[in-house]
Amino acid sequence: RLSKAQAPVSSAPPRCARNSSSRSGGP
């Protein structure tokens, strides 16, 4: 439960994308 509430992959990608801002133009 905590895992899903902490970082819902369904709504947003893993921290990898958040850190690199994939949709903003990441790796």
C-alpha positions as CSV (number, residue, x, y, z in Angstrom):
1,R,0.0,0.0,0.0
2,L,2.7,2.5,1.0
3,S,4.6,1.7,-2.2
4,K,1.6,2.6,-4.4
5,A,0.8,5.8,-2.4
6,Q,4.4,6.8,-2.3
7,A,5.0,6.6,-6.1
8,P,2.0,5.5,-8.2
9,V,3.8,4.3,-11.4
10,S,0.3,4.3,-13.0
11,S,0.0,8.1,-12.7
12,A,3.7,8.9,-12.9
13,P,6.9,7.1,-13.9
14,P,9.6,6.1,-11.4
15,R,12.0,8.7,-9.8
16,C,14.3,8.1,-12.8
17,A,11.9,10.1,-15.0
18,R,11.2,12.6,-12.3
19,N,14.9,13.3,-11.7
20,S,15.7,13.5,-15.4
21,S,12.3,15.0,-16.4
22,S,11.8,12.5,-19.2
23,R,8.8,14.3,-20.7
24,S,10.7,17.6,-20.4
25,G,13.5,16.1,-22.5
26,G,15.4,13.6,-20.4
27,P,17.5,10.6,-21.5
